[in-house]
Amino acid sequence: MNPIDPGRRARPVFVKAATVITVTLLTFVVHAAWGYVETRRLDAAIQSIEARGEPVRTQSIKPVGDAATAARYYRAAAALASDFRTDARGWSGELTVAERTGNWPDALLAKMRTVIEPYEDMLSLVDRAAVLPFEDFGPGTEYNYLAAGLIDAIQITTLRAIVNAFDGDADAAIRSLYSAVRAGRWFRRTSLVPYSQWFHSAVAITLERVRAGDPDLDRLMRALADADDDDVLRQAFLRMRAGSLSQGPANPWFIGRNRAAPVFLVDRPWRTHQVNRQLTWYADVLDAIDAPWPDRIDAVGRIEYFNLDTPITRDYMLKSVEFMVRPLAFVRSLRNAVAIERYRRGHSEQNPASLADLIPSYLEVPLIDPFTGKPLLYETKRNGYVVYSAGVNRVDDNGDVSAQWSGGSDLGIAVRH
C-alpha cells in the first residue's frame, strides 16, 4: 500500500481553517463597517444638533451673583421643609374636603396655622429668593431631595397664602402666591408641575376674599407671565434628547436608558443604531411641534415612539404630551383671572362682559387655549366667574372645573366673590 502524501492529507485541514478564518475576518470587517457607518451617522446628527444651538448633553449652569444667592436660599428652604409631609399627615384629608366643598372650618384653619408656624425661617428664605434671578442649583446637586423639598416648600408657601386670605391680609396673600410661583422656576426645566390643587385653591380663595391693590396684582401677573411658556413641548423634548445623549451613545461603554451593565464592543454598532433611530424620532417630534396648537399635540401622538429599551404606545405618548400641556392651560387661566381682578378694581367691581375687554389694558393679547388653538373660555356667574380651557376632551363643558384634578373635563379657575 502506497503511503499517503502528507501534503494531500494537510489540504482539507488547511481549507477548513482558511474558511473559518475568512468567515471570522469577514464578520469582523462587516461589523467594523457597520460600526463605522453608524458612528459617522451619529456624529453627523450630533454636529447638526450643535449647529442649531440645541443641547446635546444635560448640564447644570453654575449660578453666580444674585442667582447663586437664590440657589442657596432655595437649597436651605428645601432642607428645612423636609419634615412637612409628616407634619401634614392627618389633616390633609380635611383640606381636600374643604377644597371640594368650599367650606373652611375654623378648626381646619387653626391646624393650618399650627403646621405653618415652625416653618417661618423656611418661608423667609423662599420670600427672599423670589425677588432674585434664578435658573438652576448648579452642578453636583441631588435631584431627589431638592425636588421633594422644594415642592414641599411651595406647598407650605401656598398654605400660608390661604391663611393670609382668610385673615383678610391681601398684601401678604398675594406675596405668598408670588413666592410660590417664583419657587416653581426650577421645575420648568425639569418638566415637573409645581402647580397643585392646593395652589389652585390658594389663588381662587385669595381672589375671592381679598381686595389686593393693582401693584400687588401686577406683580403676581408678571410672575405668572414668566411661567407661561408657549414652547413648553419643544423645551421638554430637547431636554429629553439631551438626557439620552448625555449617557454617552458614542462611548463603547455606553449604558442604555434602562441598562445596568456595560455594553461590550460587539454590541456597540447595534446600540449606536438604536440611538440613531431614536434621534430620528426626536427630529420627527420636533418638526411636528412647529405646528400650531392643538395640532402639535396630535402630531406628536401620531408618531410611532421608539425608545432604546422600553416600548411605549402612541396612546401613552399622547397622554404624556397632554399632561405636559395641562399646566400651560392652567397658568393661562390664572393670568386671565388676575387680569379680570385688575379690571374689576377700575370698574366698580364689575366683571368684564368678555375676555376681549381685557385687551390691551390688562393683557397685551388674548391667551390661547393649547387644547383648542382658540382664546380661553369665560363665563360670568351670579356671584363670580370662571376662566377655563376646554381641556383634554376639547369640548366646552360650560366651565365645569370641579373634576379637573381627577381627569375631568374643563380646566381652569372659578372665582366666587
NUTI-881398 format. One record per residue (C-alpha): residue number from 0; x, y, z; residue in one letter. Coordinates in nm, 2 decimals. Layout:
BEGIN
ATOM, NUM, X, Y, Z, a;
...
END
This chain:
BEGIN
ATOM, 0, 0.00, 0.00, 0.00, m;
ATOM, 1, 0.13, 0.34, -0.11, n;
ATOM, 2, 0.19, 0.59, 0.17, p;
ATOM, 3, -0.05, 0.89, 0.18, i;
ATOM, 4, 0.11, 1.21, 0.06, d;
ATOM, 5, 0.14, 1.44, 0.37, p;
ATOM, 6, 0.06, 1.74, 0.15, g;
ATOM, 7, -0.26, 1.59, 0.03, r;
ATOM, 8, -0.36, 1.50, 0.39, r;
ATOM, 9, -0.30, 1.86, 0.51, a;
ATOM, 10, -0.50, 2.03, 0.23, r;
ATOM, 11, -0.85, 1.96, 0.39, p;
ATOM, 12, -0.74, 2.09, 0.72, v;
ATOM, 13, -0.59, 2.40, 0.56, f;
ATOM, 14, -0.90, 2.46, 0.36, v;
ATOM, 15, -1.12, 2.42, 0.66, k;
ATOM, 16, -0.90, 2.65, 0.87, a;
ATOM, 17, -0.89, 2.91, 0.59, a;
ATOM, 18, -1.26, 2.90, 0.56, t;
ATOM, 19, -1.31, 2.96, 0.93, v;
ATOM, 20, -1.06, 3.24, 0.93, i;
ATOM, 21, -1.21, 3.40, 0.63, t;
ATOM, 22, -1.56, 3.39, 0.77, v;
ATOM, 23, -1.44, 3.53, 1.10, t;
ATOM, 24, -1.24, 3.81, 0.94, l;
ATOM, 25, -1.54, 3.88, 0.71, l;
ATOM, 26, -1.76, 3.91, 1.02, t;
ATOM, 27, -1.52, 4.15, 1.18, f;
ATOM, 28, -1.50, 4.35, 0.86, v;
ATOM, 29, -1.88, 4.37, 0.83, v;
ATOM, 30, -1.91, 4.45, 1.20, h;
ATOM, 31, -1.64, 4.72, 1.17, a;
ATOM, 32, -1.80, 4.87, 0.86, a;
ATOM, 33, -2.14, 4.87, 1.02, w;
ATOM, 34, -2.00, 5.04, 1.33, g;
ATOM, 35, -1.82, 5.29, 1.12, y;
ATOM, 36, -2.14, 5.38, 0.92, v;
ATOM, 37, -2.35, 5.41, 1.24, e;
ATOM, 38, -2.08, 5.61, 1.42, t;
ATOM, 39, -2.05, 5.86, 1.13, r;
ATOM, 40, -2.42, 5.89, 1.11, r;
ATOM, 41, -2.44, 5.96, 1.49, l;
ATOM, 42, -2.15, 6.21, 1.47, d;
ATOM, 43, -2.33, 6.39, 1.18, a;
ATOM, 44, -2.65, 6.40, 1.37, a;
ATOM, 45, -2.48, 6.55, 1.68, i;
ATOM, 46, -2.30, 6.81, 1.48, q;
ATOM, 47, -2.63, 6.91, 1.32, s;
ATOM, 48, -2.79, 6.95, 1.66, i;
ATOM, 49, -2.50, 7.16, 1.79, e;
ATOM, 50, -2.50, 7.37, 1.47, a;
ATOM, 51, -2.86, 7.47, 1.56, r;
ATOM, 52, -2.76, 7.57, 1.91, g;
ATOM, 53, -2.95, 7.29, 2.07, e;
ATOM, 54, -2.82, 7.09, 2.37, p;
ATOM, 55, -2.65, 6.76, 2.32, v;
ATOM, 56, -2.60, 6.69, 2.69, r;
ATOM, 57, -2.77, 6.77, 3.02, t;
ATOM, 58, -2.56, 7.02, 3.21, q;
ATOM, 59, -2.62, 7.24, 3.51, s;
ATOM, 60, -2.54, 7.61, 3.49, i;
ATOM, 61, -2.33, 7.72, 3.79, k;
ATOM, 62, -2.52, 8.02, 3.93, p;
ATOM, 63, -2.33, 8.34, 4.01, v;
ATOM, 64, -2.41, 8.66, 4.19, g;
ATOM, 65, -2.77, 8.70, 4.30, d;
ATOM, 66, -2.86, 8.38, 4.12, a;
ATOM, 67, -2.62, 8.19, 4.34, a;
ATOM, 68, -2.77, 8.36, 4.65, t;
ATOM, 69, -3.12, 8.25, 4.54, a;
ATOM, 70, -2.99, 7.89, 4.49, a;
ATOM, 71, -2.86, 7.89, 4.84, r;
ATOM, 72, -3.19, 8.02, 4.98, y;
ATOM, 73, -3.39, 7.75, 4.79, y;
ATOM, 74, -3.15, 7.48, 4.89, r;
ATOM, 75, -3.18, 7.57, 5.25, a;
ATOM, 76, -3.56, 7.60, 5.22, a;
ATOM, 77, -3.58, 7.26, 5.07, a;
ATOM, 78, -3.39, 7.11, 5.36, a;
ATOM, 79, -3.60, 7.30, 5.62, l;
ATOM, 80, -3.92, 7.17, 5.46, a;
ATOM, 81, -3.81, 6.80, 5.48, s;
ATOM, 82, -4.05, 6.72, 5.77, d;
ATOM, 83, -4.36, 6.88, 5.61, f;
ATOM, 84, -4.51, 6.56, 5.48, r;
ATOM, 85, -4.50, 6.41, 5.83, t;
ATOM, 86, -4.65, 6.73, 5.98, d;
ATOM, 87, -4.93, 6.74, 5.72, a;
ATOM, 88, -5.03, 6.38, 5.78, r;
ATOM, 89, -5.37, 6.36, 5.95, g;
ATOM, 90, -5.52, 6.68, 5.83, w;
ATOM, 91, -5.45, 6.69, 5.46, s;
ATOM, 92, -5.77, 6.49, 5.40, g;
ATOM, 93, -5.97, 6.77, 5.57, e;
ATOM, 94, -5.81, 7.02, 5.34, l;
ATOM, 95, -5.92, 6.81, 5.04, t;
ATOM, 96, -6.28, 6.81, 5.17, v;
ATOM, 97, -6.26, 7.19, 5.22, a;
ATOM, 98, -6.14, 7.25, 4.87, e;
ATOM, 99, -6.41, 7.03, 4.72, r;
ATOM, 100, -6.70, 7.18, 4.93, t;
ATOM, 101, -6.58, 7.54, 4.97, g;
ATOM, 102, -6.64, 7.51, 5.35, n;
ATOM, 103, -6.33, 7.60, 5.55, w;
ATOM, 104, -6.40, 7.53, 5.92, p;
ATOM, 105, -6.21, 7.75, 6.18, d;
ATOM, 106, -6.07, 7.43, 6.33, a;
ATOM, 107, -5.90, 7.34, 6.00, l;
ATOM, 108, -5.76, 7.69, 5.96, l;
ATOM, 109, -5.63, 7.67, 6.31, a;
ATOM, 110, -5.45, 7.34, 6.22, k;
ATOM, 111, -5.30, 7.50, 5.91, m;
ATOM, 112, -5.16, 7.79, 6.12, r;
ATOM, 113, -5.01, 7.54, 6.37, t;
ATOM, 114, -4.85, 7.34, 6.09, v;
ATOM, 115, -4.71, 7.65, 5.92, i;
ATOM, 116, -4.57, 7.82, 6.23, e;
ATOM, 117, -4.25, 7.61, 6.26, p;
ATOM, 118, -4.16, 7.70, 5.90, y;
ATOM, 119, -4.12, 8.07, 5.94, e;
ATOM, 120, -3.75, 8.06, 5.86, d;
ATOM, 121, -3.81, 7.85, 5.56, m;
ATOM, 122, -4.08, 8.09, 5.43, l;
ATOM, 123, -3.85, 8.38, 5.48, s;
ATOM, 124, -3.59, 8.21, 5.26, l;
ATOM, 125, -3.85, 8.14, 4.99, v;
ATOM, 126, -3.96, 8.51, 5.00, d;
ATOM, 127, -3.60, 8.64, 4.98, r;
ATOM, 128, -3.52, 8.41, 4.69, a;
ATOM, 129, -3.84, 8.51, 4.50, a;
ATOM, 130, -3.71, 8.86, 4.40, v;
ATOM, 131, -3.38, 8.73, 4.28, l;
ATOM, 132, -3.28, 8.58, 3.94, p;
ATOM, 133, -3.27, 8.21, 3.94, f;
ATOM, 134, -3.24, 7.92, 3.69, e;
ATOM, 135, -3.06, 7.63, 3.85, d;
ATOM, 136, -2.90, 7.49, 4.16, f;
ATOM, 137, -2.57, 7.42, 3.98, g;
ATOM, 138, -2.37, 7.11, 3.92, p;
ATOM, 139, -2.34, 6.83, 4.18, g;
ATOM, 140, -2.68, 6.87, 4.34, t;
ATOM, 141, -2.90, 6.58, 4.44, e;
ATOM, 142, -3.22, 6.60, 4.23, y;
ATOM, 143, -3.44, 6.38, 4.45, n;
ATOM, 144, -3.41, 6.57, 4.78, y;
ATOM, 145, -3.41, 6.91, 4.61, l;
ATOM, 146, -3.72, 6.83, 4.41, a;
ATOM, 147, -3.91, 6.68, 4.70, a;
ATOM, 148, -3.80, 6.95, 4.95, g;
ATOM, 149, -3.87, 7.24, 4.71, l;
ATOM, 150, -4.22, 7.10, 4.63, i;
ATOM, 151, -4.29, 7.09, 5.00, d;
ATOM, 152, -4.16, 7.45, 5.04, a;
ATOM, 153, -4.41, 7.56, 4.76, i;
ATOM, 154, -4.69, 7.37, 4.94, q;
ATOM, 155, -4.62, 7.54, 5.27, i;
ATOM, 156, -4.60, 7.88, 5.10, t;
ATOM, 157, -4.93, 7.80, 4.93, t;
ATOM, 158, -5.09, 7.72, 5.26, l;
ATOM, 159, -4.97, 8.05, 5.40, r;
ATOM, 160, -5.15, 8.23, 5.11, a;
ATOM, 161, -5.47, 8.05, 5.21, i;
ATOM, 162, -5.44, 8.15, 5.57, v;
ATOM, 163, -5.34, 8.51, 5.48, n;
ATOM, 164, -5.65, 8.53, 5.26, a;
ATOM, 165, -5.89, 8.41, 5.53, f;
ATOM, 166, -5.72, 8.66, 5.77, d;
ATOM, 167, -5.80, 8.94, 5.52, g;
ATOM, 168, -5.44, 9.03, 5.46, d;
ATOM, 169, -5.44, 9.10, 5.09, a;
ATOM, 170, -5.08, 9.20, 5.05, d;
ATOM, 171, -4.95, 8.90, 5.24, a;
ATOM, 172, -5.17, 8.66, 5.04, a;
ATOM, 173, -5.05, 8.80, 4.71, i;
ATOM, 174, -4.69, 8.80, 4.82, r;
ATOM, 175, -4.72, 8.43, 4.92, s;
ATOM, 176, -4.87, 8.34, 4.58, l;
ATOM, 177, -4.59, 8.54, 4.41, y;
ATOM, 178, -4.32, 8.35, 4.61, s;
ATOM, 179, -4.49, 8.01, 4.53, a;
ATOM, 180, -4.49, 8.09, 4.16, v;
ATOM, 181, -4.13, 8.20, 4.16, r;
ATOM, 182, -4.01, 7.90, 4.35, a;
ATOM, 183, -4.15, 7.69, 4.07, g;
ATOM, 184, -3.90, 7.84, 3.82, r;
ATOM, 185, -3.66, 7.54, 3.86, w;
ATOM, 186, -3.94, 7.29, 3.78, f;
ATOM, 187, -4.00, 7.43, 3.43, r;
ATOM, 188, -3.65, 7.30, 3.33, r;
ATOM, 189, -3.72, 6.95, 3.48, t;
ATOM, 190, -4.08, 6.92, 3.33, s;
ATOM, 191, -4.23, 6.88, 3.67, l;
ATOM, 192, -4.55, 7.06, 3.76, v;
ATOM, 193, -4.53, 7.27, 4.08, p;
ATOM, 194, -4.89, 7.39, 4.05, y;
ATOM, 195, -5.10, 7.16, 4.26, s;
ATOM, 196, -5.47, 7.16, 4.37, q;
ATOM, 197, -5.36, 7.35, 4.68, w;
ATOM, 198, -5.21, 7.62, 4.47, f;
ATOM, 199, -5.53, 7.64, 4.26, h;
ATOM, 200, -5.73, 7.68, 4.58, s;
ATOM, 201, -5.50, 7.94, 4.72, a;
ATOM, 202, -5.54, 8.16, 4.40, v;
ATOM, 203, -5.91, 8.12, 4.40, a;
ATOM, 204, -5.95, 8.20, 4.77, i;
ATOM, 205, -5.72, 8.49, 4.75, t;
ATOM, 206, -5.90, 8.65, 4.46, l;
ATOM, 207, -6.24, 8.58, 4.62, e;
ATOM, 208, -6.17, 8.72, 4.97, r;
ATOM, 209, -5.92, 9.00, 4.95, v;
ATOM, 210, -5.90, 9.32, 4.75, r;
ATOM, 211, -5.54, 9.35, 4.67, a;
ATOM, 212, -5.42, 9.67, 4.51, g;
ATOM, 213, -5.31, 9.70, 4.15, d;
ATOM, 214, -4.93, 9.70, 4.23, p;
ATOM, 215, -4.96, 9.36, 4.41, d;
ATOM, 216, -5.18, 9.21, 4.14, l;
ATOM, 217, -4.94, 9.34, 3.87, d;
ATOM, 218, -4.65, 9.17, 4.05, r;
ATOM, 219, -4.83, 8.84, 4.06, l;
ATOM, 220, -4.93, 8.88, 3.70, m;
ATOM, 221, -4.57, 8.93, 3.59, r;
ATOM, 222, -4.47, 8.61, 3.78, a;
ATOM, 223, -4.74, 8.41, 3.61, l;
ATOM, 224, -4.65, 8.55, 3.27, a;
ATOM, 225, -4.29, 8.44, 3.33, d;
ATOM, 226, -4.42, 8.09, 3.40, a;
ATOM, 227, -4.62, 8.09, 3.07, d;
ATOM, 228, -4.40, 7.91, 2.82, d;
ATOM, 229, -4.56, 7.85, 2.48, d;
ATOM, 230, -4.26, 7.65, 2.38, d;
ATOM, 231, -4.31, 7.40, 2.67, v;
ATOM, 232, -4.32, 7.09, 2.45, l;
ATOM, 233, -4.01, 7.18, 2.24, r;
ATOM, 234, -3.81, 7.25, 2.55, q;
ATOM, 235, -3.93, 6.93, 2.72, a;
ATOM, 236, -3.82, 6.71, 2.42, f;
ATOM, 237, -3.49, 6.90, 2.38, l;
ATOM, 238, -3.41, 6.81, 2.74, r;
ATOM, 239, -3.52, 6.45, 2.69, m;
ATOM, 240, -3.30, 6.42, 2.39, r;
ATOM, 241, -3.00, 6.58, 2.56, a;
ATOM, 242, -3.05, 6.34, 2.85, g;
ATOM, 243, -3.04, 6.05, 2.62, s;
ATOM, 244, -2.72, 6.17, 2.45, l;
ATOM, 245, -2.56, 6.25, 2.79, s;
ATOM, 246, -2.55, 5.88, 2.86, q;
ATOM, 247, -2.27, 5.85, 2.60, g;
ATOM, 248, -2.40, 5.68, 2.28, p;
ATOM, 249, -2.06, 5.74, 2.12, a;
ATOM, 250, -1.88, 5.57, 2.41, n;
ATOM, 251, -1.80, 5.20, 2.38, p;
ATOM, 252, -1.92, 5.17, 2.74, w;
ATOM, 253, -2.25, 5.33, 2.66, f;
ATOM, 254, -2.52, 5.24, 2.92, i;
ATOM, 255, -2.87, 5.25, 2.78, g;
ATOM, 256, -3.16, 5.41, 2.94, r;
ATOM, 257, -3.27, 5.11, 3.14, n;
ATOM, 258, -2.95, 4.90, 3.13, r;
ATOM, 259, -2.73, 4.85, 3.44, a;
ATOM, 260, -2.44, 4.66, 3.28, a;
ATOM, 261, -2.16, 4.79, 3.05, p;
ATOM, 262, -2.21, 4.72, 2.68, v;
ATOM, 263, -1.95, 4.51, 2.52, f;
ATOM, 264, -1.77, 4.62, 2.20, l;
ATOM, 265, -1.96, 4.37, 1.99, v;
ATOM, 266, -2.29, 4.54, 2.09, d;
ATOM, 267, -2.18, 4.89, 2.01, r;
ATOM, 268, -2.29, 4.92, 1.65, p;
ATOM, 269, -2.64, 4.79, 1.74, w;
ATOM, 270, -2.67, 5.03, 2.03, r;
ATOM, 271, -2.55, 5.32, 1.81, t;
ATOM, 272, -2.80, 5.21, 1.55, h;
ATOM, 273, -3.07, 5.23, 1.81, q;
ATOM, 274, -2.96, 5.58, 1.92, v;
ATOM, 275, -2.97, 5.69, 1.56, n;
ATOM, 276, -3.32, 5.56, 1.53, r;
ATOM, 277, -3.42, 5.75, 1.84, q;
ATOM, 278, -3.26, 6.07, 1.72, l;
ATOM, 279, -3.47, 6.03, 1.40, t;
ATOM, 280, -3.78, 6.00, 1.62, w;
ATOM, 281, -3.68, 6.32, 1.81, y;
ATOM, 282, -3.63, 6.50, 1.48, a;
ATOM, 283, -3.98, 6.40, 1.37, d;
ATOM, 284, -4.13, 6.51, 1.70, v;
ATOM, 285, -3.95, 6.85, 1.70, l;
ATOM, 286, -4.08, 6.91, 1.34, d;
ATOM, 287, -4.43, 6.82, 1.45, a;
ATOM, 288, -4.41, 7.07, 1.74, i;
ATOM, 289, -4.38, 7.35, 1.48, d;
ATOM, 290, -4.75, 7.31, 1.41, a;
ATOM, 291, -5.00, 7.55, 1.58, p;
ATOM, 292, -5.20, 7.44, 1.89, w;
ATOM, 293, -5.36, 7.19, 1.92, p;
ATOM, 294, -5.22, 7.03, 1.60, d;
ATOM, 295, -4.88, 6.98, 1.76, r;
ATOM, 296, -5.03, 6.77, 2.03, i;
ATOM, 297, -5.20, 6.54, 1.78, d;
ATOM, 298, -4.89, 6.53, 1.55, a;
ATOM, 299, -4.67, 6.41, 1.83, v;
ATOM, 300, -4.93, 6.15, 1.93, g;
ATOM, 301, -4.93, 6.01, 1.58, r;
ATOM, 302, -4.56, 5.94, 1.56, i;
ATOM, 303, -4.46, 5.59, 1.65, e;
ATOM, 304, -4.24, 5.61, 1.95, y;
ATOM, 305, -3.90, 5.45, 1.96, f;
ATOM, 306, -3.72, 5.40, 2.28, n;
ATOM, 307, -3.39, 5.22, 2.35, l;
ATOM, 308, -3.52, 4.97, 2.59, d;
ATOM, 309, -3.89, 5.03, 2.68, t;
ATOM, 310, -4.16, 5.01, 2.42, p;
ATOM, 311, -4.42, 5.29, 2.46, i;
ATOM, 312, -4.76, 5.30, 2.28, t;
ATOM, 313, -4.88, 5.60, 2.09, r;
ATOM, 314, -5.17, 5.64, 2.32, d;
ATOM, 315, -4.93, 5.66, 2.62, y;
ATOM, 316, -4.72, 5.92, 2.44, m;
ATOM, 317, -5.03, 6.13, 2.36, l;
ATOM, 318, -5.14, 6.12, 2.72, k;
ATOM, 319, -4.79, 6.22, 2.83, s;
ATOM, 320, -4.79, 6.52, 2.60, v;
ATOM, 321, -5.14, 6.62, 2.72, e;
ATOM, 322, -5.01, 6.60, 3.08, f;
ATOM, 323, -4.72, 6.84, 2.99, m;
ATOM, 324, -4.96, 7.08, 2.83, v;
ATOM, 325, -5.22, 7.09, 3.12, r;
ATOM, 326, -5.00, 7.33, 3.33, p;
ATOM, 327, -4.98, 7.58, 3.04, l;
ATOM, 328, -5.36, 7.59, 3.01, a;
ATOM, 329, -5.39, 7.63, 3.39, f;
ATOM, 330, -5.13, 7.91, 3.41, v;
ATOM, 331, -5.31, 8.10, 3.13, r;
ATOM, 332, -5.64, 8.06, 3.31, s;
ATOM, 333, -5.48, 8.21, 3.62, l;
ATOM, 334, -5.34, 8.50, 3.42, r;
ATOM, 335, -5.68, 8.58, 3.29, n;
ATOM, 336, -5.83, 8.56, 3.64, a;
ATOM, 337, -5.58, 8.81, 3.77, v;
ATOM, 338, -5.64, 9.04, 3.48, a;
ATOM, 339, -6.01, 9.02, 3.55, i;
ATOM, 340, -5.95, 9.13, 3.91, e;
ATOM, 341, -5.74, 9.42, 3.79, r;
ATOM, 342, -6.03, 9.51, 3.56, y;
ATOM, 343, -6.28, 9.49, 3.84, r;
ATOM, 344, -6.07, 9.74, 4.05, r;
ATOM, 345, -6.12, 10.00, 3.78, g;
ATOM, 346, -6.48, 9.92, 3.70, h;
ATOM, 347, -6.67, 9.94, 4.03, s;
ATOM, 348, -6.61, 9.56, 4.10, e;
ATOM, 349, -6.80, 9.47, 3.78, q;
ATOM, 350, -6.69, 9.17, 3.57, n;
ATOM, 351, -6.59, 9.23, 3.21, p;
ATOM, 352, -6.85, 9.13, 2.95, a;
ATOM, 353, -6.59, 8.92, 2.77, s;
ATOM, 354, -6.22, 8.85, 2.78, l;
ATOM, 355, -6.18, 9.08, 2.49, a;
ATOM, 356, -6.24, 9.37, 2.73, d;
ATOM, 357, -5.91, 9.29, 2.90, l;
ATOM, 358, -5.72, 9.37, 2.58, i;
ATOM, 359, -5.49, 9.57, 2.57, p;
ATOM, 360, -5.51, 9.74, 2.91, s;
ATOM, 361, -5.49, 9.43, 3.13, y;
ATOM, 362, -5.35, 9.17, 2.88, l;
ATOM, 363, -5.15, 9.25, 2.57, e;
ATOM, 364, -5.30, 8.98, 2.36, v;
ATOM, 365, -5.57, 8.71, 2.41, p;
ATOM, 366, -5.43, 8.40, 2.58, l;
ATOM, 367, -5.47, 8.08, 2.37, i;
ATOM, 368, -5.61, 7.76, 2.49, d;
ATOM, 369, -5.34, 7.50, 2.38, p;
ATOM, 370, -5.61, 7.23, 2.36, f;
ATOM, 371, -5.82, 7.42, 2.10, t;
ATOM, 372, -5.59, 7.68, 1.95, g;
ATOM, 373, -5.86, 7.94, 2.03, k;
ATOM, 374, -5.88, 8.20, 2.32, p;
ATOM, 375, -5.96, 8.07, 2.66, l;
ATOM, 376, -6.33, 8.05, 2.76, l;
ATOM, 377, -6.50, 8.27, 3.01, y;
ATOM, 378, -6.84, 8.25, 3.18, e;
ATOM, 379, -6.99, 8.50, 3.42, t;
ATOM, 380, -7.18, 8.35, 3.71, k;
ATOM, 381, -7.42, 8.51, 3.96, r;
ATOM, 382, -7.15, 8.58, 4.22, n;
ATOM, 383, -6.84, 8.54, 4.01, g;
ATOM, 384, -6.69, 8.39, 3.70, y;
ATOM, 385, -6.49, 8.10, 3.56, v;
ATOM, 386, -6.20, 8.12, 3.31, v;
ATOM, 387, -6.11, 7.79, 3.16, y;
ATOM, 388, -5.97, 7.57, 2.89, s;
ATOM, 389, -6.17, 7.31, 2.71, a;
ATOM, 390, -5.92, 7.05, 2.85, g;
ATOM, 391, -5.81, 6.72, 2.71, v;
ATOM, 392, -6.15, 6.64, 2.56, n;
ATOM, 393, -6.15, 6.98, 2.38, r;
ATOM, 394, -6.52, 7.02, 2.44, v;
ATOM, 395, -6.67, 7.32, 2.62, d;
ATOM, 396, -6.85, 7.17, 2.92, d;
ATOM, 397, -6.98, 7.51, 3.04, n;
ATOM, 398, -6.70, 7.59, 3.27, g;
ATOM, 399, -6.73, 7.28, 3.50, d;
ATOM, 400, -6.38, 7.27, 3.65, v;
ATOM, 401, -6.49, 7.07, 3.96, s;
ATOM, 402, -6.34, 6.75, 3.83, a;
ATOM, 403, -6.02, 6.89, 3.67, q;
ATOM, 404, -5.79, 6.72, 3.92, w;
ATOM, 405, -5.94, 6.38, 3.87, s;
ATOM, 406, -5.92, 6.38, 3.49, g;
ATOM, 407, -6.24, 6.57, 3.45, g;
ATOM, 408, -6.35, 6.79, 3.16, s;
ATOM, 409, -6.28, 7.17, 3.17, d;
ATOM, 410, -5.96, 7.30, 3.32, l;
ATOM, 411, -5.93, 7.64, 3.48, g;
ATOM, 412, -6.03, 7.86, 3.78, i;
ATOM, 413, -6.37, 7.95, 3.93, a;
ATOM, 414, -6.39, 8.27, 4.14, v;
ATOM, 415, -6.69, 8.33, 4.36, r;
ATOM, 416, -6.70, 8.67, 4.53, h;
END
